[in-house]
Amino acid sequence: MPLFHLAINVTDLNEARAFYGGVLGCTEGRCSETWVDYDFFGHQLTLHLGEPLPARNTGKVDGKNVPIPHFGVVMNMDDWQVMADRLTQAGVEFALAPCRRFEGKAGDQRTLFIYDPFSNPIEIKGVTDLDDVFAS
């Protein structure tokens, strides 16, 4: 399966390293004085020094407003629970607390939203079967 690449802005690479490497547990890759790459759960995330894009809660999903734009990852349910517990133990504030949505329907999932230290919204989803991600 091809890898997805996303480049976003952050204002401090050391703070980004503490969050993406320390809190989320992503592995750091190549870097320079103005950017750093991370293995974001099997995909390439590049953090560049710059002004992050503003996000607003304009997305309406299963009765909840969610920040747009956002990015994230879809995990199997066990890994999602480990990450939700890790974020809770790290004291990360949830923009949308861990919850279940679309219960009993196509797309049944667990989800949570957090912001990185630069106000970039991140969604972390958990599903029972990754083959059902695109089910309708």
C-alpha positions as CSV (number, residue, x, y, z in Angstrom):
1,M,0.0,0.0,0.0
2,P,1.4,3.4,-0.9
3,L,2.4,5.8,2.0
4,F,0.6,9.0,2.6
5,H,2.6,12.2,3.0
6,L,1.4,15.3,4.8
7,A,3.4,18.5,5.5
8,I,2.1,21.0,8.1
9,N,3.4,24.0,9.9
10,V,4.6,24.3,13.5
11,T,6.3,27.2,15.2
12,D,8.9,25.3,17.3
13,L,10.6,22.1,16.3
14,N,11.8,21.2,19.8
15,E,8.2,21.5,21.1
16,A,7.0,19.5,18.1
17,R,9.6,16.8,18.9
18,A,8.4,16.6,22.5
19,F,4.8,16.1,21.3
20,Y,5.1,14.0,18.2
21,G,8.0,11.9,19.4
22,G,7.4,12.0,23.1
23,V,3.6,12.1,23.6
24,L,2.5,10.3,20.4
25,G,5.5,8.0,20.2
26,C,6.3,8.7,16.5
27,T,9.8,7.9,15.3
28,E,11.8,10.9,14.0
29,G,13.3,10.7,10.6
30,R,15.3,13.2,8.5
31,C,15.5,16.8,9.6
32,S,17.0,20.2,9.0
33,E,17.0,23.5,10.8
34,T,13.6,24.3,9.4
35,W,11.7,20.9,9.2
36,V,11.5,17.4,10.7
37,D,10.0,14.2,9.3
38,Y,8.1,11.7,11.4
39,D,6.9,8.2,10.9
40,F,3.2,9.0,11.7
41,F,1.9,5.5,12.2
42,G,3.4,4.2,8.9
43,H,3.0,7.5,7.0
44,Q,5.3,10.4,6.4
45,L,4.5,13.6,8.4
46,T,6.7,16.6,7.8
47,L,6.6,19.5,10.2
48,H,7.9,22.8,8.8
49,L,8.5,26.0,10.6
50,G,5.7,28.4,9.7
51,E,2.3,29.6,10.7
52,P,-0.2,26.7,11.1
53,L,-3.4,26.9,9.2
54,P,-6.4,27.9,11.3
55,A,-9.1,25.3,12.0
56,R,-12.7,25.8,12.9
57,N,-15.4,23.4,14.1
58,T,-17.3,23.4,10.8
59,G,-17.4,19.6,10.3
60,K,-20.6,18.0,11.4
61,V,-20.2,14.2,12.1
62,D,-22.7,12.0,13.9
63,G,-24.1,15.0,15.7
64,K,-20.8,16.5,16.8
65,N,-18.9,19.5,15.4
66,V,-15.3,18.7,14.5
67,P,-12.3,20.9,13.5
68,I,-11.6,21.3,9.8
69,P,-9.0,20.9,8.4
70,H,-7.7,18.0,10.4
71,F,-5.6,14.9,9.8
72,G,-5.2,11.7,11.7
73,V,-4.8,7.9,11.7
74,V,-7.1,4.9,11.7
75,M,-6.0,2.1,14.0
76,N,-7.2,-1.3,15.1
77,M,-9.3,-1.0,18.3
78,D,-6.6,-2.4,20.6
79,D,-4.0,0.1,19.4
80,W,-6.6,2.9,19.6
81,Q,-7.3,2.1,23.3
82,V,-3.6,2.1,24.1
83,M,-3.2,5.5,22.4
84,A,-6.3,6.9,24.2
85,D,-4.9,5.7,27.5
86,R,-1.5,7.1,26.7
87,L,-2.9,10.5,25.9
88,T,-5.0,10.5,29.1
89,Q,-2.0,9.5,31.2
90,A,0.1,12.3,29.5
91,G,-2.6,14.8,30.5
92,V,-3.4,15.8,26.9
93,E,-6.6,17.8,26.7
94,F,-9.2,16.3,24.3
95,A,-11.0,18.5,21.9
96,L,-13.4,15.6,21.6
97,A,-13.1,13.1,24.3
98,P,-12.8,9.4,23.4
99,C,-16.2,8.2,22.3
100,R,-18.0,5.8,20.0
101,R,-19.8,6.9,16.9
102,F,-22.0,5.3,14.2
103,E,-22.7,2.5,16.7
104,G,-24.2,-0.5,15.0
105,K,-23.9,1.1,11.6
106,A,-21.3,1.0,8.7
107,G,-18.3,3.0,10.0
108,D,-18.8,2.0,13.6
109,Q,-15.7,3.4,15.3
110,R,-14.1,4.9,18.4
111,T,-12.7,8.4,17.9
112,L,-11.0,11.2,19.7
113,F,-9.7,14.6,18.7
114,I,-6.7,16.5,20.1
115,Y,-4.7,19.5,19.1
116,D,-0.9,19.5,18.9
117,P,0.8,22.4,20.7
118,F,0.4,24.5,17.5
119,S,-3.4,24.1,17.2
120,N,-3.2,21.5,14.4
121,P,-6.2,19.2,15.0
122,I,-5.5,15.4,15.0
123,E,-8.2,12.7,14.9
124,I,-7.4,9.2,16.1
125,K,-9.9,6.6,15.1
126,G,-10.2,3.0,16.2
127,V,-12.1,0.3,14.2
128,T,-12.7,-3.4,14.8
129,D,-11.8,-4.3,11.2
130,L,-9.6,-2.1,9.1
131,D,-11.2,-3.6,6.0
132,D,-14.5,-1.9,7.0
133,V,-13.0,1.7,6.9
134,F,-14.6,2.4,3.6
135,A,-17.9,0.5,4.2
136,S,-21.1,2.3,3.4
